[in-house]
Amino acid sequence: IVSIHQKKDEAVRPVLTTAQLQRYIRFARTLKPQMTDGARKLLVENYRKLRQSDVSGHGKTAYRITVRQLESMIRLSEALARAHCDDEVG
């Protein structure tokens, strides 16, 4: 990043044009990836670990893990699958 700012003559050239990027985003939004059994088990297991560490947490490092965090993990997983144009959350 520093070298880019030092070489003001050389502009940063994006890989995609704005129109291409907008087209990609429109396409990615149409995808509705489905959660695989393996991904579901992985999310549940990690959520369970977070809940267990939350219960045994001490002092200021403890934080409350709720169902909202699990829902967020699911939404983020689906968004990542869309970004990769995958039909499945794997």
Secondary structure, DSSP 4 states (H G I P E B T S, - for coil): -HHHHH-TTS----SS-HHHHHHHHHHHHH--PEEPHHHHHHHHHHHHHHHHHHHT--GGG-----HHHHHHHHHHHHHHHHHTT-SEE-
